[in-house]
């Protein structure tokens, strides 16, 4: 089950660029809580704390219980803006999440056991097509990552999401079958194979 992190926030009574700028000068990051057909709640969170949480990783796949002046909101981050120069948070959007709800999230893809893939040991290259996949998950069971085991993978293999065992209740959020990676032959081998194919075609033409 996904651990729910606690976060304290302060309600903002004023909106707009001027009010947001004042919050940032006071060491806080403006944010909004929305969703579930309820009125949005404008808040601000501690700049240092939220920066640490964002850069710790998995921010957009983490459930939070935000305490806004004593009122608690169960949410998941939906988006955040960073300063283009300083890479510090400027604004955050939080989506309300009820008990038992499902959410669509981008989950990173990790590859392991490259040293046990014959295709890579033969000089092939792992060509990563998808560094993340869009998944439909129970809010309480969001995986930190999807792990692809490369053991036994040969040159020319293509790895699809459908071949990966997903956690219970987790499904692909897109139609079709995502290609996660391929194992590509080294360029020298490709050229040799092309030469062989050309020679075979030439011999066939003479016959």
Secondary structure, DSSP 4 states (H G I P E B T S, - for coil): -PPEEEEEEEE-S--SHHHHHHHHHTTEEEEEEEETTEEEEEEEEEHHHHHHHHHTS-GGG-EEEEEETTEEEEEEEEEEEE-TTT--EEEEEEEE--TT-EEEEEEEEEEE-GGG-HHHHTT-EEEES-SEEEEEEEGGG--SEEEEE-TT--TT-EEEGGGS-PPTT-EESSSS--EEEEEEPPHHHHHHHHHHHHHHHHHHHH-
